[in-house]
Amino acid sequence: MKFLIDAQLPSVLKNIFKETGFEAIHTKDLPQKNLTSDLDIIKLSVNEQWIVVTKDSDFYHSFLIKKEPYKLIFVRVGNMGLDEMRQFFRNNIHSIIELISKGSLIELKRDEIKILY
């Protein structure tokens, strides 16, 4: 599995996926960095099977309507500081991996992680 962390999330999250043994990049790592369009992220995701990790509801709606991007982790935890976000992902990374391997759209909330599709 390969994970693409979107611009609204901290780039340090890619390290948590890497530490778990997966390939991970942040939009900062792409040629247009955080200015990469949603359409370009979707194309990359579909063509190369990147799982998009985002807080952006545009990706959520795109997935519901077109089943794009390839797979989506929709982060709905509200505002979190960097340390709290990092700890949230560290505490839940195994559940996140397990659920995204079973489904195509998962939703992360502070108190719940579930497959939506």
C-alpha positions as CSV (number, residue, x, y, z in Angstrom):
1,M,0.0,0.0,0.0
2,K,1.1,3.6,-0.8
3,F,-0.2,6.6,1.0
4,L,-0.4,10.2,-0.2
5,I,-0.9,12.8,2.6
6,D,-2.7,15.9,1.4
7,A,-1.7,19.5,2.1
8,Q,-4.0,20.1,5.0
9,L,-2.3,17.4,7.1
10,P,1.2,17.6,8.5
11,S,4.0,16.1,6.4
12,V,5.3,14.2,9.5
13,L,2.4,11.8,9.1
14,K,4.1,10.2,6.2
15,N,6.8,9.0,8.6
16,I,4.2,7.0,10.6
17,F,3.1,5.1,7.5
18,K,6.8,4.6,6.6
19,E,7.7,3.3,10.1
20,T,4.9,0.8,9.6
21,G,6.5,-0.4,6.4
22,F,4.5,1.4,3.7
23,E,5.4,3.9,1.0
24,A,4.2,7.4,1.8
25,I,4.6,10.9,0.4
26,H,3.2,14.3,1.2
27,T,2.0,16.7,-1.4
28,K,5.1,18.7,-0.5
29,D,7.1,15.9,-2.2
30,L,5.2,16.3,-5.5
31,P,6.6,18.5,-8.3
32,Q,4.0,21.3,-7.7
33,K,4.2,20.7,-3.9
34,N,1.2,21.9,-2.0
35,L,-0.1,23.7,-5.1
36,T,-0.8,20.3,-6.7
37,S,-4.5,20.4,-7.9
38,D,-7.0,18.0,-6.5
39,L,-7.5,16.7,-10.1
40,D,-3.8,15.9,-10.4
41,I,-3.8,14.2,-7.0
42,I,-6.8,12.1,-8.1
43,K,-5.1,11.2,-11.4
44,L,-1.9,10.1,-9.6
45,S,-4.0,8.1,-7.0
46,V,-6.0,6.3,-9.7
47,N,-3.0,5.7,-12.1
48,E,-0.6,4.5,-9.4
49,Q,-2.9,3.3,-6.7
50,W,-2.0,5.8,-4.0
51,I,-4.4,6.0,-1.0
52,V,-5.2,9.6,-0.4
53,V,-5.2,10.8,3.3
54,T,-7.0,14.1,3.6
55,K,-9.3,16.4,5.5
56,D,-10.6,17.9,2.2
57,S,-14.3,17.1,1.7
58,D,-13.8,17.7,-2.1
59,F,-12.1,14.3,-2.2
60,Y,-14.8,12.7,-0.1
61,H,-17.5,14.0,-2.5
62,S,-15.4,12.9,-5.6
63,F,-15.2,9.4,-4.1
64,L,-18.9,9.2,-3.5
65,I,-19.8,10.4,-7.0
66,K,-17.0,9.0,-9.2
67,K,-15.2,6.4,-6.9
68,E,-12.0,8.5,-7.3
69,P,-9.4,8.7,-5.8
70,Y,-8.3,5.0,-5.8
71,K,-8.9,4.8,-2.0
72,L,-9.5,7.5,0.6
73,I,-8.9,8.0,4.2
74,F,-11.1,10.9,5.2
75,V,-9.8,12.6,8.4
76,R,-12.5,14.3,10.4
77,V,-10.9,14.8,13.8
78,G,-11.4,18.6,14.0
79,N,-8.5,20.8,14.9
80,M,-5.5,19.1,16.4
81,G,-2.1,20.3,17.2
82,L,0.9,18.6,15.5
83,D,1.7,16.4,18.6
84,E,-1.9,15.4,19.1
85,M,-2.3,14.5,15.4
86,R,0.9,12.6,15.4
87,Q,-0.1,10.6,18.5
88,F,-3.6,10.0,17.1
89,F,-2.1,8.4,14.0
90,R,0.5,6.4,15.9
91,N,-2.2,5.1,18.3
92,N,-4.5,4.1,15.4
93,I,-2.2,3.2,12.5
94,H,-2.9,-0.6,12.7
95,S,-6.6,-0.1,12.7
96,I,-6.3,2.4,9.8
97,I,-4.2,-0.1,7.8
98,E,-6.6,-3.0,8.6
99,L,-9.7,-1.1,7.6
100,I,-8.3,0.5,4.4
101,S,-7.2,-3.0,3.3
102,K,-10.9,-4.1,3.6
103,G,-12.6,-1.1,2.2
104,S,-12.1,1.8,-0.2
105,L,-13.2,4.7,2.0
106,I,-12.6,5.0,5.7
107,E,-13.5,7.8,8.0
108,L,-11.3,8.8,11.0
109,K,-12.9,10.6,13.9
110,R,-11.5,11.2,17.4
111,D,-13.6,8.4,18.9
112,E,-14.3,6.2,15.8
113,I,-12.6,4.7,12.8
114,K,-15.0,3.0,10.3
115,I,-15.3,1.8,6.8
116,L,-17.9,3.9,4.8
117,Y,-17.4,2.1,1.5
